[in-house]
Amino acid sequence: MDRPPDATANAIRGALARGEVATALAAADRWRHAAPDAAEPFFLAGVASAMLGQVSAGIALIEQAIERDGRGEFHAQLARLYTLVRRDDAAARALAAAETAPPGDALGRDTMGCVYARLGDHAASLPHFAAAVRLEPANPAFRYNHAAALSFVGRQAEAEDALEALIARAPADARAHHLLAGLRRQTPERHHVDRLAAARAAATVPRDRLLLGYALAKELDDLADPHGAFAILAQTNAEHRATLPYRFADDAAIFDAIEACWATAAAQPASDTPSAAPILVVGMPRTGTTLVDRILSSHPEVESAGELQALPLAVKAAAGTRERRVLDPDTIRAAARADPAAIGRDYLARAAPHVAGRRPRFVDKFPGNFLYLGLIARALPQAAIVCLRRDALDTVLANFRNLFAVGSRYYNYSYDLLDTAAYYQRFDRLMALWRAALPGRVLELGYEALVEDQAGQTRRLLDHCGLSWSDACLDFQANAAPVSTPSAAQVRRPLYRDAVGRWRRHAEALEPARAFLRSRGIAVE
């Protein structure tokens, strides 16, 4: 090379920072062919390849860089790429290697924090996010990641301070406003309604309007303005729904395929199934799945693995279909003919990086696993399955008023009230199938019953899971484990009744959903 290596590296890194990725890749390729023993050109070529969508090629190049130089920055970026291809076990190993000599730059430390968060270890992510903020305090993304991690581990006051510091630097940061609104119940003395209304009025980017709309609706609801809150929520959801290529018929086709293929799946021979006994907590979102996860993981024999994608990915791998969506009718049809034992073993292997292993049992609380209950029963015969049930209208309202992962197709129904009601109706119908097909395998636990009789329903829950009684399960709010769902603030409080019958505050607005459910034979008041 004509220039010294440092100058070449800086030029390539500068091109990557400016978004000139193809130029950066070409320069890195020339450098690595001219200096095949140097590590940095392989690393930079790997980063550029991944940015161009060639993640597997990027992994191979960074692995070659690490063969030449095992610096922390290389391991951190490799861990990130492993998570993109769902190789969580490899990502955990790469993180451990990076910890021996952590990157010295803010991006590298933030990357390590993000990978820890992706693996569900929010406590381990915190020092890396803090280091990133310390090294580059002007970066709002680093500050947001740090604040989110603080909230996940229950350090709400510190998270609030961190978000206010972020907003002081970046007043239009919609993610920060949205996270701040959800940290606690707002009060007439302490709220952000005027600031949120002004930020939303000024916002032009659709995603920012979505986040700010949800934040404003949440705070108005906290301040006992249900009509104003619902009006903002309905407008916000309608704006976002108009941008989605979603039809409820696509979800209906998935339910249809599950129902049609169950006989085939039930007839598949299953030999050498795993003896492991995970606990799967399922149900419609926002029905108490996080609460039950906290109750169970307060037991001395149980730990929480969080919301895993391990089962959907194991089923997708067994099906071998090429459609990018994890779940679609073709995948369901192919998985129905797969070996259930292989699905069970693959599930446990994918779950392993998310389980600390300090206790004998673990909980996977991904609500959407209700779609797979037949396969779970065949693949994991010792698994305990708990499905949360909640009042139909409260469930519809809770799904409509909570912002889930924006880019996930799982939740596209939730931006329209009638789509949400229709999704609930199909969930209810599918649970009737599992109830008949799997007698005794699924405990259907009522959220309202749990609120009304905490001790009795907790005993019923523990009995179903094969667990002895533990008083700690009644004191679940003392559980210090991280929570990264919209329920993070709620489950750090003792059991409360505020959410029971919440739909009545919005009865007029919910009348179309109520009429729909009644017309489908679902009991509503």
C-alpha positions in Angstrom: 0.0 0.0 0.0 1.1 3.6 -0.7 -0.2 4.9 2.6 0.6 3.6 6.0 -1.9 1.1 7.5 -3.3 3.6 10.0 -4.2 6.1 7.3 -5.8 3.4 5.2 -7.8 2.2 8.1 -9.0 5.7 8.9 -10.0 6.3 5.3 -12.0 3.1 5.2 -13.7 3.8 8.6 -14.5 7.3 7.4 -16.2 5.9 4.3 -18.2 3.5 6.4 -19.3 6.4 8.7 -20.4 8.4 5.6 -22.4 5.5 4.2 -20.0 4.9 1.3 -20.1 1.2 2.0 -19.3 -0.2 -1.4 -16.3 2.1 -1.6 -15.1 1.0 1.8 -15.5 -2.7 0.9 -13.5 -2.2 -2.3 -10.7 -0.5 -0.4 -10.7 -3.1 2.4 -10.5 -5.9 -0.2 -7.5 -4.3 -1.9 -5.8 -3.9 1.4 -6.3 -7.4 2.6 -5.0 -8.9 -0.7 -2.0 -6.6 -0.5 -1.4 -7.4 3.2 -2.8 -10.9 3.8 -1.3 -11.2 7.3 -2.9 -7.9 8.6 -6.1 -8.3 10.6 -7.7 -4.9 10.2 -8.5 -5.2 6.4 -10.3 -8.5 7.0 -12.3 -6.9 9.9 -13.3 -3.8 7.9 -14.2 -5.9 4.9 -16.4 -8.0 7.1 -18.2 -5.0 8.6 -18.8 -3.5 5.1 -20.0 -6.8 3.8 -22.5 -7.1 6.6 -23.7 -3.5 6.0 -24.4 -4.5 2.4 -26.6 -7.4 3.6 -23.9 -10.1 3.2 -23.9 -11.1 6.8 -22.5 -14.6 6.4 -19.7 -13.3 4.3 -19.1 -10.6 7.0 -18.9 -13.3 9.7 -16.3 -15.3 7.7 -14.1 -12.2 7.2 -14.2 -11.1 10.8 -13.4 -14.7 11.9 -10.4 -14.5 9.7 -9.4 -11.1 11.3 -9.7 -12.7 14.7 -7.3 -15.5 13.7 -4.8 -12.8 13.1 -5.6 -10.5 16.0 -8.1 -11.2 18.8 -8.8 -7.6 19.8 -12.0 -6.8 21.7 -13.5 -4.7 18.9 -13.3 -7.6 16.5 -15.0 -10.0 18.9 -17.7 -7.4 19.7 -18.7 -6.9 16.1 -18.6 -10.6 15.4 -21.0 -11.2 18.4 -23.4 -8.7 16.8 -23.3 -10.4 13.5 -23.9 -13.8 15.1 -27.1 -12.5 16.7 -28.3 -11.4 13.2 -28.2 -15.0 12.0 -29.6 -16.3 15.3 -26.4 -17.9 16.4 -26.9 -16.8 20.0 -24.5 -19.5 21.5 -21.7 -18.2 19.3 -22.6 -14.6 20.1 -22.2 -15.4 23.8 -18.8 -17.0 23.3 -17.7 -14.0 21.3 -18.8 -11.6 24.0 -16.8 -13.6 26.6 -13.8 -13.2 24.4 -14.4 -9.5 24.0 -14.6 -9.1 27.8 -10.9 -10.1 28.1 -10.0 -6.8 26.4 -13.1 -4.7 25.8 -13.0 -2.2 22.9 -11.7 1.2 23.7 -14.2 3.1 21.6 -17.8 4.1 22.3 -19.3 2.2 19.4 -17.6 -1.0 20.4 -18.8 -0.8 24.0 -22.3 0.1 22.8 -22.2 -2.9 20.5 -21.3 -5.2 23.4 -24.2 -3.8 25.4 -26.6 -4.3 22.6 -25.6 -7.9 22.2 -25.9 -8.6 25.9 -29.4 -7.0 25.7 -30.3 -9.2 22.7 -29.3 -12.3 24.8 -31.4 -11.0 27.7 -28.6 -10.2 30.0 -29.5 -6.6 30.8 -27.4 -6.4 33.9 -24.3 -7.3 31.9 -25.2 -4.7 29.3 -25.2 -1.8 31.7 -21.5 -1.2 32.2 -20.9 -1.2 28.5 -23.7 1.3 27.8 -22.4 3.5 30.6 -18.9 3.3 29.1 -20.3 4.3 25.7 -22.0 7.3 27.1 -18.9 8.3 29.0 -16.7 8.0 25.9 -19.2 9.8 23.6 -21.7 11.8 25.6 -23.1 13.6 22.6 -24.5 10.4 21.0 -28.2 10.1 21.7 -28.4 6.5 20.7 -25.8 5.5 23.3 -27.7 7.5 25.9 -31.0 5.9 25.0 -29.6 2.4 25.2 -28.2 3.1 28.6 -31.5 4.5 29.9 -33.4 1.5 28.5 -31.1 -0.9 30.3 -31.5 1.0 33.6 -35.3 0.7 33.2 -35.1 -3.0 32.5 -33.1 -3.7 35.7 -35.6 -1.6 37.8 -33.5 1.5 38.3 -36.3 3.7 37.2 -35.2 7.0 38.9 -31.8 6.7 37.2 -33.5 5.9 33.9 -35.7 8.9 34.2 -32.7 11.2 34.9 -30.8 9.7 31.9 -33.8 10.3 29.6 -34.2 13.9 30.7 -30.5 14.4 30.1 -31.0 12.9 26.6 -34.0 15.1 25.8 -32.2 18.2 27.0 -29.6 17.5 24.3 -32.1 16.1 21.7 -35.6 17.6 22.3 -37.1 15.8 19.3 -35.9 12.3 20.2 -39.2 10.3 20.1 -37.8 7.1 21.5 -36.7 8.9 24.6 -40.1 10.6 25.1 -41.9 7.2 24.6 -39.7 5.3 27.1 -39.9 8.2 29.6 -43.7 8.2 29.5 -43.8 4.5 30.4 -41.4 4.5 33.3 -44.1 5.3 35.9 -47.7 6.4 36.3 -47.8 10.1 35.6 -49.5 12.5 38.1 -51.0 16.0 37.9 -47.9 17.2 39.6 -45.4 15.4 37.4 -46.1 14.7 33.8 -45.0 15.7 30.3 -48.3 16.2 28.4 -47.6 19.7 27.1 -44.1 18.8 26.0 -45.3 15.6 24.3 -48.1 17.5 22.5 -45.7 20.1 21.2 -43.2 17.4 20.1 -45.9 15.5 18.3 -47.2 18.5 16.6 -43.7 19.3 15.3 -42.9 15.7 14.2 -43.0 14.8 10.5 -41.3 11.4 10.5 -44.0 8.7 10.7 -42.2 6.6 13.3 -41.7 9.6 15.5 -45.4 10.5 15.3 -46.2 6.9 16.2 -44.0 6.9 19.3 -45.0 10.3 20.4 -48.7 9.6 19.9 -48.5 6.5 22.1 -46.6 8.4 24.8 -49.1 11.2 24.8 -52.1 8.8 24.9 -50.5 6.9 27.8 -49.9 10.1 29.9 -53.4 11.4 29.2 -54.8 8.1 30.4 -52.7 8.3 33.5 -54.2 11.8 34.1 -57.8 10.5 34.0 -58.6 11.8 30.5 -59.7 8.6 28.8 -61.6 10.2 26.0 -58.6 12.5 25.0 -56.3 9.5 25.4 -58.3 7.2 23.1 -58.8 10.0 20.5 -55.0 10.4 20.2 -54.5 6.6 20.3 -57.0 6.0 17.5 -55.6 8.7 15.3 -52.0 7.5 15.9 -52.9 3.9 15.1 -54.9 4.8 12.0 -51.9 6.8 10.7 -49.5 3.9 11.2 -52.0 1.2 10.0 -52.3 3.1 6.7 -48.6 2.5 6.0 -48.7 -1.3 6.6 -49.3 -3.8 3.8 -51.3 -5.8 6.3 -54.6 -7.8 5.8 -56.2 -9.7 8.6 -56.7 -12.5 6.1 -53.0 -13.2 6.3 -53.2 -14.0 10.0 -56.5 -15.9 9.4 -54.7 -18.1 6.9 -52.1 -19.0 9.6 -54.8 -19.9 12.1 -56.6 -21.9 9.4 -53.4 -23.9 8.6 -52.7 -24.7 12.2 -56.2 -26.0 12.7 -56.1 -28.0 9.4 -52.7 -29.5 10.0 -53.1 -30.6 13.6 -54.3 -34.1 12.8 -51.1 -34.6 10.7 -48.9 -33.2 13.4 -50.6 -35.3 16.1 -49.9 -38.5 14.1 -46.2 -38.0 13.6 -44.1 -40.5 15.6 -41.9 -39.0 18.3 -39.1 -41.0 19.7 -36.2 -39.9 21.9 -38.0 -36.7 23.0 -36.1 -34.5 25.4 -36.7 -35.0 29.1 -36.3 -31.3 30.0 -39.2 -29.6 31.6 -39.3 -25.9 30.6 -42.3 -23.8 31.5 -43.9 -22.1 28.6 -46.2 -19.1 29.4 -48.3 -18.1 26.5 -51.4 -16.1 25.6 -52.5 -12.9 23.9 -50.0 -10.1 24.7 -50.8 -7.8 27.7 -52.8 -10.5 29.5 -50.5 -11.1 32.5 -47.8 -13.3 30.9 -45.0 -11.1 32.5 -46.7 -11.2 35.8 -46.9 -15.0 35.8 -43.3 -15.2 34.6 -42.3 -13.0 37.7 -44.3 -15.3 40.0 -42.7 -18.4 38.7 -39.2 -17.0 38.6 -39.5 -16.0 42.2 -39.5 -19.7 43.0 -36.1 -21.0 44.1 -36.1 -23.7 41.4 -37.1 -21.5 38.4 -35.4 -18.7 36.4 -36.7 -16.6 33.6 -35.3 -16.8 30.1 -37.5 -14.0 28.9 -39.4 -14.0 25.6 -37.5 -16.4 23.4 -37.8 -16.8 19.7 -36.3 -20.3 20.1 -39.5 -22.3 19.4 -40.6 -20.4 16.3 -37.0 -20.7 14.9 -36.8 -24.4 15.7 -40.1 -25.0 14.0 -39.0 -22.9 11.0 -35.7 -24.9 10.8 -37.6 -28.2 11.0 -40.0 -27.1 8.2 -37.1 -26.0 5.9 -39.2 -23.5 4.1 -37.6 -20.5 2.3 -40.2 -17.9 3.0 -38.6 -15.1 5.1 -41.4 -15.0 7.5 -40.9 -17.2 10.5 -44.5 -18.4 10.5 -46.6 -18.8 7.4 -49.0 -21.5 6.1 -46.3 -23.4 4.1 -44.1 -23.6 7.2 -47.0 -24.9 9.3 -47.8 -27.6 6.7 -44.2 -28.7 6.5 -43.6 -28.6 10.3 -46.6 -30.8 10.8 -44.7 -33.6 9.1 -41.4 -33.0 10.9 -39.9 -35.1 13.8 -41.3 -33.6 17.0 -38.3 -34.8 19.0 -35.9 -32.9 16.7 -37.9 -29.7 17.2 -37.7 -30.2 21.0 -33.9 -30.7 20.9 -33.4 -27.8 18.6 -35.6 -25.6 20.9 -33.5 -26.4 23.9 -30.2 -25.8 22.1 -31.5 -22.4 20.9 -32.8 -21.5 24.4 -29.5 -22.5 26.2 -27.6 -19.2 25.6 -30.5 -17.3 27.3 -30.6 -19.6 30.4 -28.1 -18.9 33.2 -28.5 -22.5 34.4 -28.4 -21.6 38.1 -31.8 -23.2 38.7 -33.3 -26.5 37.5 -36.2 -25.0 35.5 -36.7 -22.1 33.2 -39.6 -20.0 31.9 -40.0 -19.0 28.3 -42.7 -16.4 28.2 -43.1 -15.6 24.5 -46.9 -15.1 24.3 -47.1 -16.1 20.6 -46.1 -19.6 21.4 -49.9 -20.3 21.8 -49.8 -20.9 18.1 -47.5 -23.9 18.6 -49.1 -25.6 21.6 -49.7 -28.8 19.7 -46.1 -29.1 18.5 -44.9 -28.1 22.0 -46.9 -31.0 23.6 -45.3 -33.4 21.1 -41.8 -32.0 21.1 -41.4 -31.4 24.9 -43.7 -33.9 26.6 -42.4 -32.9 30.1 -42.9 -29.2 29.5 -45.5 -27.3 31.6 -47.7 -25.0 29.6 -49.6 -22.1 31.0 -52.0 -19.9 29.0 -53.1 -16.6 30.4 -56.8 -15.6 29.8 -58.2 -12.2 30.3 -61.5 -10.5 29.7 -62.0 -10.2 26.0 -62.6 -6.5 25.8 -59.7 -5.8 28.3 -57.5 -7.9 26.0 -58.6 -6.0 22.9 -58.0 -2.7 24.5 -54.7 -3.6 26.0 -53.4 -4.8 22.6 -54.7 -1.7 20.9 -53.2 0.8 23.4 -49.7 -0.8 23.8 -47.0 -0.3 21.2 -45.2 -3.6 20.5 -42.1 -4.2 18.4 -42.8 -1.8 15.6 -41.1 -3.9 12.9 -42.6 -7.2 13.9 -45.3 -8.7 11.8 -46.6 -10.6 14.9 -48.4 -7.4 16.1 -49.7 -5.7 12.9 -53.2 -6.6 13.9 -53.0 -4.3 16.9 -53.2 -1.0 15.0 -56.9 -1.5 14.2 -59.6 -2.1 16.7 -61.6 -4.6 14.6 -58.5 -6.5 13.5 -57.5 -6.8 17.1 -61.0 -8.2 18.0 -60.8 -10.6 15.1 -57.4 -11.8 16.2 -58.7 -12.4 19.7 -61.6 -14.4 18.3 -59.2 -16.7 16.4 -57.0 -17.0 19.5 -60.0 -18.0 21.5 -61.1 -20.6 18.9 -57.6 -22.0 18.7 -57.4 -22.4 22.4 -60.7 -24.4 22.3 -58.9 -26.8 19.9 -55.9 -27.2 22.2 -58.3 -27.7 25.1 -60.0 -30.6 23.4 -56.9 -32.1 21.8 -54.5 -31.8 24.8 -56.7 -32.4 27.9 -54.8 -31.5 31.1 -51.7 -30.2 29.3 -52.5 -26.5 29.3 -53.4 -24.6 32.4 -55.7 -21.7 31.4 -55.1 -19.2 34.1 -57.5 -16.2 34.4 -55.9 -12.8 35.0 -58.9 -11.6 36.9 -58.9 -14.8 39.1 -55.3 -14.3 39.9 -55.9 -10.7 41.0 -58.9 -11.8 43.1 -57.3 -14.8 44.7 -53.5 -14.4 44.4 -52.6 -17.2 46.9 -55.1 -19.8 45.6 -54.3 -19.2 41.9 -50.6 -19.2 42.6 -50.9 -22.6 44.3 -52.8 -23.8 41.3 -50.1 -22.5 39.0 -47.2 -24.1 41.0 -49.1 -27.4 41.2 -49.6 -27.5 37.4 -45.8 -26.8 36.9 -44.8 -29.5 39.3 -43.3 -27.0 41.8 -43.6 -27.0 45.6 -45.1 -24.1 47.4 -42.8 -21.1 48.0 -43.9 -17.9 49.8 -41.5 -15.9 47.6 -44.0 -16.4 44.7 -46.5 -14.1 46.5 -43.8 -11.5 46.9 -43.0 -11.4 43.2 -42.5 -7.6 43.2 -39.2 -8.2 45.1 -37.9 -10.2 42.2 -34.8 -8.3 41.0 -34.5 -10.0 37.6 -34.7 -7.6 34.6 -37.9 -7.0 32.7 -37.8 -5.7 29.1 -41.5 -5.7 28.1 -44.1 -3.0 28.4 -45.0 -4.5 31.8 -41.7 -3.6 33.4 -43.0 -0.9 35.6 -46.2 -2.7 36.6 -44.6 -6.0 37.8 -42.4 -4.1 40.2 -45.6 -3.3 42.2 -47.7 -5.7 44.3 -50.7 -7.2 42.6 -53.2 -4.5 41.8 -56.8 -4.3 40.4 -56.4 -1.1 38.2 -56.4 -3.1 34.9 -59.5 -5.2 35.6 -62.5 -3.8 33.7 -60.4 -1.0 32.2 -62.4 -1.3 29.0 -65.4 0.4 30.7 -63.5 3.7 30.6 -63.6 3.5 26.8 -66.9 1.6 26.5 -68.3 3.9 23.8 -65.2 3.7 21.6 -65.0 0.0 22.1 -68.6 -0.7 21.0 -67.7 -1.9 17.5 -65.3 -4.5 18.9 -67.8 -5.5 21.5 -70.5 -6.0 18.8 -68.0 -8.0 16.7 -67.1 -10.4 19.6 -70.7 -10.9 20.5 -71.6 -11.7 16.9 -68.9 -14.5 17.0 -70.3 -16.0 20.2 -67.7 -14.6 22.7 -69.2 -13.7 26.0 -68.8 -10.0 26.7 -70.7 -7.8 29.2 
